[in-house]
Amino acid sequence: MNPVRTARVERVTRETQITVDLTLPCDAPARHHIDTPVPFLSHMLEALARHGAMQLEVRARGDTHIDDHHTVEDVGLVLGSAFDRALGARIGIFRYGHFSLCMDEVLVDVALDLGGRPYLVYDLPGVAGKRIGSFDCDLVREFYQAFAVQARMNLHIHQREGGNAHHLVEASFKGLARALRQACAADPYVGVPSTKGTLG
């Protein structure tokens, strides 16, 4: 059996204090414990963990008396760093993942490449400028940007149908979770998943 791929990453600044413990998708029985001061972010991280079949613990505190920006972005940074560390050299993984997630009236496509080159294409026009409760939906892009850069991941998120902001954001997180399960899975037929012989 392959070793379980895990990582712990901590980030402490004057704005936020964040710890993430991660076990990659399907490497161990899925469980999660999410504790952030941003309820909607916590809800999305729970969806990510459950649909990603991963072990995920997130403990975050931040200057939400100012706004949620620093906390949401920094959780993305730390979670991305945890994925990068847990993936290690990225040898023997499928590398690519794609999932088209429908949820009520919405349809969101998520595709990703764990090849080591960070890039984000973010196309969720239905959430721009909107709020879900007190949550500023423009922070969704900030989360994904931080996550993709630190995970060294090429990430594409595209809205195909729908208009409800809550459904669109939730579909994007669930689609990301399912795509990560594909990309992190072991590929018995490929060592380094690149014709160059190296990633990045």
N, C-alpha and C positions, 0 to 999 in steps of 0.2 A: 504494500500500500504506500502511496506517495505521502510525504510529510504534509501535515496540515499547514496551510499558508495563512499566517496571522501577522498582525502588526499592531503596535500601540504608538500613537503619536499625540504629543501634547503641545499646545501653543498658549503661551501666557504673555499678554501685552497689557498696556494700560487701558485698553478698550475691551478685551475679551480674555476669558480663561476657558480653554476647551481641551477635552481629552476624548480621543476616539480609540476604541478597541474593536478590531475588525478581524473576522475570519472569512476568507473568500467564499463565494457562492458554492454550495454543495460540498464543502470540505468537512463540515461538521453539522450536527443537527441545528436547524435554524432557530434562533431566538434573538430577541432584541430588548434593549432597555434604553429609551430615549428621554433625556431630561434637558430641555432647553427652555429659555424664557419666551420663545416665540411659538405659540401653540400650533399655528398652521405649518411651520417648518417641522415641528415634532411629528405632526400627522403625516407629512410627506416622507420623512425619514423612516417612520414605521412601515409605510407602504413599500419603500425601497427595500427594507430588510426582509419583509415577509415575502414579497414577490421575487426578490433576488435570492431567496433561500440561503441567507447569510447570517452569521452571528455579528451583531452590531450593537455596540454600546456607545452612546454619545452623552457626555456630560458637558454642558455649556452654560456659561454666565457671560453677560455682556452689558454694555451701556445702553440698554433698551429704553432708558429714560430719555435718551436723545432721539434715537429711532432704532429700527431693527437692522439697519444696513450692515454695521460692523459684525454683528453676530451671525447673520445669514451668510455673508461672504466668508468669514473666517471658518465657519463650520464646513463650507465647501472646500476651503484650502486644506484643512486638517483631514477631512475625509479623503480627498484626493491623494494627499501624502500617504495615508494609510494604505490605500489601494496600491500605490507605487511600490511601497516597501513590501507589502504582502506578495505582490507579483514577482518580486526578485528579478532574475534575469529574463523572465518571460519565456523561458524555453519550454516547449512541449504544450503550449496552449493553442486553442483555436484562433485566437487573436481577434477575429472579426465577430461582430454580433449585430443582429437586426431584429426588430420586433415592431409590428404594426398593431397598435393597441386601440381598440374601440371601447367606448364607455358611454352608454346612452347615445346622445346626439353627436359625440365627438369622435374623431379618428386622428391619432397622432402617430407618426412614424419616427422611430429612433434607430439610428445606425451608428456603430462605433468601431474604431480600430485601436487596439492596444499596442500599436507598433512603436510607441515611444515619441511620436511627434505631436505635440498638443495643438489642437485647433478646434474652434467652436463655430458651428453654423446654427444659428438660433432663429427659428421662424415660427413664433407663436403670436401672430398679430391679434388674436382674440383676447389676449390678456393685457396688452399694452395700456398703461394708464389706469388700470382697474384696481380695485381693492377687494379682498376676500375677508370679510369682517374688518379687522384693523390692519390686515397684512397688505403691504404694497406689492402688487404683482410684478412691478419692474425689478424687484429683488430676485425673481426667479432666474433671470438672465445672469445676474451677478453671481448667484450660487453656481450655476452651470459653468460659467467662465472660470471661476476659481477652481472648481472640481476638475475640469478638463485639463487645465494647465498643470496642476500638481500631480494628477494621475498620469500625465504624459499620454493623453488620449485624444484621438480625433473623434469629435462628437457632433453628430448632426441630428437636430430635432426639428420636425416639420409638422405643422398643423395641416391636416387634409380637410377636415370637416368640423363644424361645431362652433359654438359661441359662448357657452357657459364657462366663465373663467376658472371656477373650481374644478370642473370636469377636465378642462384642458390641461391644467397644471398637474392634476392627479394622474391623468393618462400619460403625461410625459415622464413622471417619476416611475410609474409602473412599467412603461415601455423600456426605460433605462434599465430597470431591474432585470427584466427578462433578457434584454440584449447582453447585459453583463454576465448573466448565467451562461449564455452561449460562448462568449468570448473568453471567459476564464476557464472553461472546461478543458480537461486534458484531451489532447489530440495524439493518439498513439502512433500516427503515421508521419508526423513532422517533428523534427527536433527544434531548431531555430526557425520560426515561421516567417522566413524571408529568403528570397532568392539571393540576396546580398551576403547571406551568412551571418548577419548581425542586424539588430534592431536599432532604430533611432536615426 
